Amino acid sequence: MTIIVTGGAGFIGSNFIFHMLEAHPDYRIICLDKLTYAGNLSTLKSVMDNPNFRFVKLDICDRDGVYKLFEEEHPDIVVNFAAESHVDRSIEDPSIFLQTNIIGTSVLMDACRKYGITRYHQVSTDEVYGDLPLDRPDLFFTEETPLHTSSPYSSSKAGADLLVMAYHRTFGLPVTISRCSNNYGPYHFPEKLIPLMIANCLNDKPLPVYGEGLNVRDWLYVEDHCRAIDLIIHKGRVGEVYNVGGHNEMRNIDIVKLICKELGKPESLITHVTDRKGHDMRYAIDPTKIHNELGWLPETKFADGIKKTIKWYLEHRDWWEEIISGEYQNYYEKMYGDG
Ligand code: NAD
């Protein structure tokens, strides 16, 4: 079995590659990644010498390059993680989000049609459903919830999801889609909430929280997401969407306070910054379908996962310090000032 994993030098894609190489030692995994600011080859250094692994630097929008790779590798399955993934950056400049997230997805699926595969899996997000009100804790996103996006990021992901379903209906492409809640864990790029707060705490820097920090997110440990995708590509029904979530809703402010507590830092580091434009209030996934059909359940409790994650960032300072000292510093200063 040969699997092309796009975006495998990013956060979830790299964790998925580690999971697959361990869970399926007879599989060949090809990582296709453009290595944008969010892709980091050093993340993959532990698997670079694995004979079942190959890294290819390539843009998913590069049709000739993608077709050439399919001709060389004859993949059975394609799992598409490659995306521009940061909401704030999509508000600054939506164009690259449309290019990679929508056009790139169509190029990959055209290659799948041309060369034949047994499964194309699109890694999507709960953000395609928009948000839920804070005062209705009884409401959850199901697979039937209409797409109702708020940001250029989520709109580009929803556009890709629609295209994936269209390729299934029109061309019979054997597709599946997973829509997952917020992930956390090792190798998470330090512009996202949890790693940003851990890194700033460790450097005694202010902890910038949007507005009052009352927005609620449903957090899932990345390994649980990777197991879900492994199950879907092997046992999920073609043409279906599966929601993946941990039933672990937390307010942003509570996450930040918890990180301060775990690292023994004062909450006075917290600074409230102007809220994100169009900021979604609450995301909450109903994962009943994947549980009933595929037997998936999250295995890592948040209390354990956050401890593991903090420990990882403490033990891998070189990984994130290199990132925050580079081009990312300019972006950070633009967003939050140089504090
Ligand atoms: P990430 O930003 O950490 O990684 C994205 C990777 O894609 C990077 O390695 C980058 O170099 C690569 N990439 C970007 N543009 C590319 C292109 N044109 N061609 C090839 N490679 C390209 O993202 P992530 O957090 O790991 O998210 C992965 C996927 O999961 C995304 O599709 C995202 O929408 C989805 N998702 C993320 C979360 C989350 O909490 N992080 C939750 C649900 C779904």
Residues whose N, C-alpha, C, O or C-beta is under 5 A from the ligand:
A	BS01	NAD	G7 G8 A9 G10 F11 I12 G13 L32 D33 K34 L35 T36 A38 G39 N40 L58 D59 I60 C61 N80 F81 A82 A83 E84 S85 T100 G104 V123 S124 T125 C180 S181 N182 N183 F189
